[in-house]
Amino acid sequence: MNYRRFGRIGWNVSEIGYGMWGMAGWTGSADTESLESLERSVDLGCNFFDTAWAYGDGHSEHLLGKILRANKGNAAAGGPDKKLYAATKIPPKNRRWPSRREFSLDHCYPPDYLVEYVEKSLSNVGVETLDLIQFHTWEDHWLDDERLPRAIEALRSSGKVRAVGISLNRWEPWNGIRAVRAGLVDAVQVIYNIFDQNPEDELFPACREKDVAVIARVPFDEGSLSGTLTLQSTWQKGDWRNSYFVAENLKSSVAHAEALKPLLQDGLSMPEMALRFILNNQDVSTIIPGMRKTHHVECNLSASAKGPLSPALQGELRKHRWMRTPTDWSQ
């Protein structure tokens, strides 16, 4: 596993981290298998874990807490604790994903509510201090409310969080640049993959300028870049993917993914290509693919050791940039 500096915070984080949504928000998850997968990732050098209160109303946070405790004072041959970084997110008070322009700070993150949910996450994870707390939705115009900068600084000074970040709405990388340039956030989580290259335009340069860490989420485009999605793909009732891969999106996603397959050569898989495309960008601090099975962990984490893609292949992948805008189904 290779490691990268996590912005101005200076943490040394695995360039492939662990996204924990699927362990509580998608069907087909079992706690025993999830814990085995998490522990296997630690064994392979993963040290950055991203969860949220909304992932099972704290269930995913509880799972993370178990892994943190299992690796505290339990290193081989009496060695030091394994340093694992715990990142979680505060859900919007109105429980609306994504945020909308008309939502105010009081709709989503009034200051007292922030404190309440930091306490909930601390309890769920079972720690005294969270490494990174993130706003699970974001609107740059909330910075017009003078209470917000004060609330963010209060979180930092409380000793209960080490860093504060924001998670940007799908396909809106511009809606966070103001927060970055204001110097209020330590990290930005954004969708960035072969299809969604837009963060490179304005967001990444701003993060570079302010030394803000970049967490790349959805590296597989919710599954289309895994190479396994088909027009016949279905999911169990209650699975989030049913509302995302509506007929319109499923058809387009499969078509865009199929267009990439001729580029796969010399044993290169679609997931590996997707991860290494992101790893070619040094603005990214860590990638957080969702993983629920140990063989997914082993395959995804191995991409770190494979090195960058060839300039020729990287150039070809740049041609597959897909310009998308938020719709009713793109939560």
C-alpha positions in Angstrom: 0.0 0.0 0.0 1.2 3.5 -0.8 0.4 6.5 1.3 -0.3 10.1 0.7 -0.3 13.3 2.8 -3.9 14.3 3.8 -3.7 18.0 3.0 -2.6 20.4 5.6 -3.6 18.0 8.4 -0.5 16.1 7.5 -1.9 12.6 8.1 -0.2 9.8 6.2 -3.2 7.9 4.8 -3.6 4.9 2.5 -4.2 6.1 -1.0 -7.0 3.6 -1.2 -9.3 3.9 1.8 -12.5 2.1 2.7 -16.1 3.4 1.9 -18.5 1.9 4.3 -21.9 2.8 2.9 -22.6 -0.6 1.4 -22.4 -2.3 4.8 -25.6 -0.7 6.0 -27.3 1.0 3.0 -27.3 -1.8 0.4 -28.9 -5.2 0.4 -26.8 -8.3 0.6 -24.6 -7.2 3.5 -23.8 -9.3 6.6 -22.0 -8.0 9.6 -19.7 -11.0 9.9 -18.6 -10.6 6.3 -18.3 -6.9 6.7 -16.0 -7.2 9.7 -13.8 -9.8 8.0 -13.5 -7.5 5.0 -12.6 -4.5 7.2 -10.0 -6.5 9.1 -8.5 -7.8 5.9 -8.1 -4.2 4.6 -6.2 -3.3 7.8 -3.9 -6.3 7.3 -3.2 -5.0 3.7 -2.3 -1.5 4.9 -5.6 0.4 4.6 -5.9 3.0 7.4 -8.6 5.5 6.3 -12.3 4.6 6.8 -15.2 6.7 5.8 -18.7 6.1 7.2 -21.7 8.2 8.2 -24.5 8.2 10.8 -26.9 7.8 7.9 -25.5 4.5 6.9 -27.9 2.4 8.9 -28.7 5.1 11.5 -25.3 4.5 13.1 -24.9 0.8 12.3 -21.9 1.4 10.0 -20.3 3.6 12.7 -20.6 0.7 15.2 -18.9 -1.6 12.8 -16.0 0.8 12.4 -15.7 1.1 16.2 -15.2 -2.7 16.4 -12.4 -2.6 13.9 -10.7 0.4 15.7 -10.8 -1.5 19.0 -9.6 -4.7 17.5 -6.5 -3.0 16.2 -5.7 -1.0 19.4 -3.0 -2.6 21.4 -3.3 -5.7 19.3 -0.4 -5.4 16.9 1.7 -8.4 16.2 4.5 -9.2 18.7 3.5 -6.4 21.0 4.1 -3.6 18.5 2.4 -0.3 18.6 -1.2 0.3 17.8 -2.2 0.5 14.2 -3.2 4.1 13.4 -6.5 4.0 11.7 -8.3 7.2 10.7 -12.1 7.4 11.3 -14.1 9.8 9.2 -17.9 10.1 9.5 -20.6 12.5 8.5 -23.4 14.4 10.1 -26.8 13.8 8.4 -28.8 16.9 7.3 -31.6 17.6 9.8 -34.2 17.5 7.1 -32.9 14.1 5.9 -32.8 15.3 2.3 -30.2 14.1 -0.1 -29.0 15.9 -2.1 -29.3 19.4 -0.7 -31.2 22.0 -2.7 -30.4 25.7 -3.1 -33.5 26.7 -1.1 -32.4 24.8 2.0 -31.1 27.0 4.8 -28.6 26.2 7.5 -31.6 25.8 9.9 -33.1 23.3 7.5 -29.9 21.1 7.6 -27.2 22.0 10.1 -28.2 24.4 12.9 -25.3 24.8 15.3 -26.8 22.9 18.3 -27.7 20.0 15.9 -24.1 19.7 14.8 -23.0 19.2 18.5 -25.8 16.6 19.0 -24.7 14.5 16.1 -21.0 14.7 16.8 -21.9 13.2 20.2 -24.0 10.5 18.6 -21.2 9.5 16.3 -18.6 9.6 19.1 -20.9 7.2 21.0 -21.4 4.9 18.0 -17.7 4.6 17.1 -16.7 4.5 20.7 -14.0 7.1 20.7 -13.3 10.3 22.5 -12.3 12.2 19.4 -13.3 11.7 15.7 -10.5 12.2 13.2 -12.8 13.8 10.6 -16.4 15.0 10.8 -18.0 15.9 7.5 -21.2 17.7 6.5 -23.1 15.0 4.6 -24.6 17.6 2.3 -23.4 21.0 1.4 -24.4 24.4 0.0 -21.7 27.1 -0.2 -24.4 29.8 0.4 -24.7 28.6 4.0 -21.5 30.5 4.6 -23.6 33.7 4.4 -24.9 32.7 7.8 -22.3 33.9 10.3 -23.2 31.2 12.7 -21.6 28.5 10.5 -17.9 29.6 10.6 -18.3 30.0 14.4 -19.8 26.5 14.7 -17.0 24.9 12.6 -14.3 26.5 14.7 -16.2 25.5 17.9 -16.1 21.8 16.7 -12.4 22.0 16.1 -11.7 23.6 19.5 -13.9 21.2 21.4 -11.3 18.4 21.2 -14.0 16.1 19.9 -13.0 16.3 16.2 -9.5 16.7 14.7 -10.6 18.0 11.3 -13.8 19.2 9.5 -14.8 18.4 6.0 -17.7 18.6 3.5 -19.2 16.1 1.2 -20.3 17.7 -2.1 -23.5 17.0 -3.9 -23.4 14.7 -6.9 -22.2 16.4 -10.1 -21.8 19.8 -8.3 -18.0 20.1 -7.6 -18.3 23.9 -7.9 -20.6 24.0 -4.9 -17.8 23.8 -2.3 -15.1 26.0 -3.8 -16.1 28.9 -1.7 -15.7 26.8 1.5 -12.3 25.7 0.4 -11.1 29.2 -0.5 -12.5 30.5 2.8 -10.1 28.2 4.7 -12.9 26.7 6.7 -12.6 23.1 5.8 -9.7 20.6 6.0 -11.1 18.0 3.5 -13.5 17.8 0.6 -15.2 14.6 -0.5 -16.3 14.6 -4.1 -17.4 12.2 -6.8 -14.4 11.7 -9.1 -13.9 8.9 -11.6 -13.4 8.2 -15.3 -16.8 9.6 -16.2 -16.9 12.5 -13.6 -13.7 14.4 -14.3 -15.2 17.9 -13.6 -13.5 18.4 -10.2 -10.3 18.8 -12.1 -11.5 22.1 -13.6 -11.9 24.4 -10.5 -12.2 22.3 -7.3 -8.9 20.6 -7.4 -6.9 23.7 -8.1 -8.6 25.4 -5.1 -7.8 22.5 -2.9 -4.2 22.5 -4.1 -3.9 26.2 -3.3 -5.4 25.9 0.2 -3.8 22.5 0.9 -7.1 20.8 1.4 -7.3 17.0 1.3 -9.4 15.4 -1.5 -11.4 12.3 -0.8 -12.5 10.7 -4.1 -15.7 8.8 -3.7 -17.8 6.7 -6.1 -14.7 5.5 -8.1 -16.9 2.9 -9.8 -19.8 5.2 -10.6 -22.1 3.3 -8.3 -21.2 0.1 -10.1 -21.2 0.9 -13.8 -17.3 1.1 -13.7 -17.1 -2.3 -12.1 -17.9 -3.7 -15.5 -20.7 -6.0 -14.2 -23.7 -3.8 -14.8 -26.1 -5.0 -17.5 -29.5 -3.8 -18.8 -31.0 -6.7 -16.9 -29.4 -5.7 -13.5 -31.9 -5.7 -10.7 -31.7 -5.3 -6.9 -33.8 -6.4 -4.0 -36.6 -4.2 -2.7 -35.3 -1.3 -0.6 -31.9 -1.2 -2.2 -30.8 2.3 -3.0 -29.6 1.3 -6.5 -33.2 0.7 -7.6 -33.9 4.5 -7.3 -30.6 5.5 -8.9 -30.4 3.1 -11.8 -33.8 4.0 -13.2 -34.3 2.9 -16.8 -32.9 6.1 -18.3 -29.7 6.0 -16.2 -29.2 2.2 -16.4 -29.2 2.3 -20.2 -26.8 5.2 -20.4 -24.5 3.8 -17.7 -24.2 0.4 -19.4 -23.5 2.1 -22.8 -20.8 4.3 -21.4 -19.2 1.3 -19.5 -19.3 -0.9 -22.6 -17.4 1.8 -24.6 -14.5 1.4 -22.1 -14.1 -2.4 -22.4 -12.0 -2.3 -25.7 -9.3 -0.5 -23.6 -8.9 -3.4 -21.3 -5.7 -5.3 -22.2 -3.0 -7.5 -20.6 -5.3 -8.7 -17.9 -6.4 -5.2 -16.7 -9.8 -5.3 -15.1 -12.4 -2.5 -15.2 -12.2 -1.8 -11.4 -8.4 -1.7 -11.5 -8.4 0.7 -14.4 -11.0 2.9 -12.7 -8.9 3.1 -9.5 -5.6 3.6 -11.2 -7.1 6.4 -13.4 -7.8 8.3 -10.1 -4.4 7.4 -8.6 -2.8 9.1 -11.5 -4.0 12.4 -10.1 -1.8 13.6 -7.2 -4.5 16.1 -6.1 -6.4 13.1 -4.6 -5.4 12.2 -1.1 -7.4 8.9 -0.9 -10.0 6.9 -2.8 -12.9 5.3 -0.9 -14.4 2.4 -2.9 -17.2 0.6 -1.3 -16.2 -2.9 -0.3 -18.2 -5.7 1.4 -16.3 -8.9 0.6 -12.7 -9.8 1.2 -11.9 -10.6 -2.4 -13.1 -7.1 -3.4 -10.8 -5.7 -0.7 -7.8 -7.7 -2.0 -8.4 -6.7 -5.6 -9.0 -3.0 -5.0 -6.2 -2.5 -2.5 -3.8 -4.2 -4.9 -4.3 -1.3 -7.4 -2.1 0.8 -5.2 1.0 -1.3 -5.9 0.4 -1.4 -9.7 1.6 2.2 -10.3 0.2 4.7 -12.7 -1.5 3.9 -16.0 0.4 4.5 -19.1 0.2 8.0 -20.5 -1.5 6.6 -23.6 -4.2 4.8 -21.7 -4.7 7.7 -19.4 -5.2 9.9 -22.4 -7.7 7.6 -23.9 -9.7 7.5 -20.7 -9.9 11.3 -20.6 -12.0 11.1 -23.8 -14.7 9.3 -21.8 -15.5 12.3 -19.6 -19.3 12.3 -19.2 -21.0 15.7 -18.6 -24.0 15.1 -16.3 -26.2 17.4 -14.3 -28.3 16.6 -11.2 -31.8 15.1 -11.9 -34.7 13.8 -9.8 -33.0 10.4 -9.5 -29.4 11.4 -8.9 -29.4 11.5 -5.1 
